[in-house]
């Protein structure tokens, strides 16, 4: 039922993109985080060896089942022209390692914000929030007091894992409550049809906000590019075909650069334009931006997907990546 995670696709702009999974050079991606999201810290083990923002090393758990390499990030909903007015989507990338002598059958998962953990105000203002250090960007309204922590949500997950094996990687998307500050960390539980959880994990969640990091002084000067494009199929719970596009925008010039839309064009079908008004300071690169889009068809097409940044309808930057 669920789509297997496809292999990462590399950027068509080798000047700055480090390739999907490797991220951009310099401070934009310290520690080499994947565009997929932030690594998990398995709570089923006696101690988690992972540091915040890095994938956890598989360790023995109380149940013998590990959620190895799980990651989470918030994404923008590309089915609406203005995703700043739409709910965010939580993307979970996961697999299970079965260290027991018996096969396991997972049929659903639950995800809930970790109690008492919230993102800072600057990370929860919306898709156009910028680093305070940049001194630019869309004007934001004053944040209201945080509401009660949203309750758990359940998603179908059909996953059979033989004894001593690791499952294929799955990627699923779940619409979350409007209070995205509650989703700084999430608890994920993997369950059978009935009974206690088979495994649990706690994940740090990469935000959907757009922030900026200065380029290294030694990085070559140039124009504006779309880098580290990564395209993958995404399961949204039976609501038709979806895919996600993850990328970063780099401004290697000495001038400020602005764009107001992102256009994503699959190999077949029309381009989809999404409002994302952004003012980029000179010599900066954005955080990874992830947009989830529906696809009307029987299967996601293979080939190159094009991502463009537009200003008043004219492209100022372009990149592409294959879905594999």
N, C-alpha and C positions, 0 to 999 in steps of 0.2 A: 504494500500500500504506500509506504513511504519511499521517497526518492533517496537513493544512495548519494552521498556527497561526492560530487565530481572532483577530479584533480584540479588544483589551482592553475589558473591561466595567467601567463606572464604579460606584462605591459608591452605595448608596441613602441614605447618611448624609452630606449635603454639609457638615455642620458641621465635620468634621475631615478627612475623606478628600479627597485631592487628585486622585482619579480614578486608575484603573489606569495605570501607566506614569509618572505624575507623582509618586506616592507621597504620604506624609504631610508636612505642613508642619513646619518647625523641624528640629531636629537628627536626627530619625529617618531622614531621607533626604537627607543633604548631597550636593550634586551632582546631585540629581534622578534617582537610579538607578531603573530599572524593577524591579517585583516579579519579573520573569523571572529575574534573576540578575545576575552580574557580567560586565562586558564583556571581550572577548577582546583579546589582544595578538598580532597576526599574526606568526608567526615566519618566514614565507616572505618577508617584505619586508626591505629593508636596515636599516630602523629602524622601531620601533613608536612611533607618535605618541601612543598612548593612555596616560593615567595610570591607575594601579591603581584599579579600581572604576568605570571609564568605558568606554563602547564605543569600540573602535578605529576610527579613520578609515580608509576603504578606501585602500590604497596598492598600487603596482605590486609584483608578486612575481616571484620567479625563474621560476616556471612560468606566470605570467600568470593564475593562479586565486587569488582571495582569498576567505577565509572571513569575509565582511563582517558585522559586527554580531553575531557569535556570543556567546552568554551561557551560563552554567552555574550551577546551584544544587543543593543537596541538599534532598530533600523527605522527608516522613514517609509511611509506607505505611498508607493508610487501609483496607486490606483486612483488617487485624487490629485487634481492639478496643484493644490497647495497643501503639502503634507504638514505644514506647521499648524494647521487647523484640524488635523486628523490624529487619531490615537497612534502611538508608536507600536512597533512590532518587536517582540523579544525573539531573537533567533538563538536556538540551542543547537550546538554541534556536539555530537556525543557518540560514544561506543561503550560497550560493556565487555570486560574481561572476566571470564568464568574460570575461577581457580579451583572449582569443586569437581567431584567425580560424577556429578549428575548434570544433565542438560537443564536449562532454565527457559521459562516462557514469560516474557514481559508483554503485557497487553495494554498498558497505559502508564502515564506519568503524571505527577502533580508538580506544579511549580508555584512557589509562594515567596514574596519578599522576606528577607531575613529580618526578624523583629529588631527594632531599635537601630537599624542601619539605614541611613539616608544619604543621598548625594548632596554635595554642597549646592547652595543656591545657584552659583554660576554654571553648574552642570545640569541644572534642571529647568532652565528658562525656555528651551526649545531648540529647534534644529539650527537656528541661526545664531546661537549664543557664541560669543567670541572670547578669546583670552583677554582678560582685563589689561594685560600689558600691551595689546595691540592698539588700544585707544580708538578703535573703529568698529563699525558694524551697525546692524539694525537696532533701533531703539527698543528697549524691552520695558514692559510694564513691571511695576513692583510686585514681587512674588508674594502670594498670600500664605497664610500660615498652613503648614502641612496638615493634610487630612489624616483620618485613621488609616492604618496600614491595610492595603487591599488583601482580600482573602485568597486562598489557594485556587488555582485553575487546573483543570484536568484536560489532557490531550491524549488521543489514541496513539499507541505505539506498539506495533506488532513486531516482536523481536525474539527469535529463538536462537539460543547460543548453546552449542554442544559443550560437553565437559572439556575443560582444558583449552578452550578456544576463545578468541576475541571476535566480537561481532564486526560487521561492516560499519562504517561511519554513517550516521544519519543526521539530517539537518531538518529541523522543524521550526515553524513560526507560529507565535501566539500573540494575538492582540492583548495589550495590557491596559490597565487603568490610566486615566489621564494624569494622575500624580506620578510622573516618571521618577521623581526623586526617591520614591520608595524602592526602586529597582536598582539600587547600587549593588546589592548582593541578593542572590536568590537561593533558596533551598529546593533541590530537585529530588523527587523520590520516584523510583521505578517499581511498579507494582504488577502482580498477576491479576487475573480476573477477580479473585477474592483473596483476602488475607493481608499479611503484613508486607511492608516494602521489601523488595529483593535487594535493593541497594539505594544509598542516598549520597548526595554530594552537595557542597556549597560552592557557588560560583560567584566571582566578581564579574560585574557586568560592564562592558565597554559602553560609554554613552553615545547617543545619536548626535550630540552637539557638535558643531564645527568649531574647532579651535586651531590655533596657528603655532608653529614652531619655527624659529629662525633657521635658515640654512647655514651650514658650516661655511666659514670664511673661505675655505679652499674649494667649495663647490663651484663649478663653472657658471659663468653668467650666461643668460639666455632669455627666452620668452616664457610663456605659460604653457604647461603641459598637464595632461591627465596621465597619472602613473599608477603602477601596481594594480591594474584592472584584474578583478577576479569575478568570474561568473559561475554560478552553481544553481542547480535545481533545488527547490525548497518545497516541503510539504506544509500546506496550510489547512490541514484537517478536512479534506474532501471538498474544498471550495474551488476546484479547478486547478489548472497548472499555474505554477508560479516559479519565478527565478529571482535571485538576488544579484545585484551588481555592487561590488565593493571597489573603491578606488580612492585616490588622493589627488589633489590639485596642487601643483607647484608653480610658484611665481619666482622665477630666477632673475627677474629684471630689477632695475633700481627704482622702478615706479610702482605706485599702487595699482592694482588691477581689480576690476569689478566684474561680476557676472550675476545675472538674475534668474537663469534657468539652467537645468541639466537636461540634456536630451539623450535618451538611450534607444539605440536602434538594433533589434535582433537581426539575424541573417535574412529572415523573411518576416513580412509584416511591417506596419508603419512604426515610425519613431514615436516614443512617448516623451512628452516634455513635462518637467516638474519644476515648480517655482522654488528657488533656493537663493534668494538675494544675498550676496556675500561681497564684502569689500576686503580684499587681500592686501595686507601690507607688503612692501617690497621685500624680496629675498626671504620668503617664507614658504612653508608647505603646510597643507591642512592635515588635520587628523584624518583617519580613514572614515569615509562616508559610505554608508550602506543604504541602498534603496531596494525595496521589494516590489516587484511588478507582476501582474497577472499576464498570462499568455493565452490567447484564444486559438486553440488548435488541439490536435490529437497528441502531439509530442513536442517537446522543446527542440527547436532546430539546432543542428550542429553548425560549426563555423564560427565566424568572428562577430562579436557583439561590439558595437561602437558606442563610446561615451563621449559626449561633447559638453563643454561649458559655453553657454550662450549669453551674450549681452545685447539686448534689444533685437533678438532674433538672429544675430550674426555669431558664428562660432569664434571663440577666442582661444580654445584649446581642445585637443582631441586625443583620444587613446582608444585602444581596443584590446579585447581578450577573447579567447575561445572557450566555449563550454565543452568539457571533455566527458 
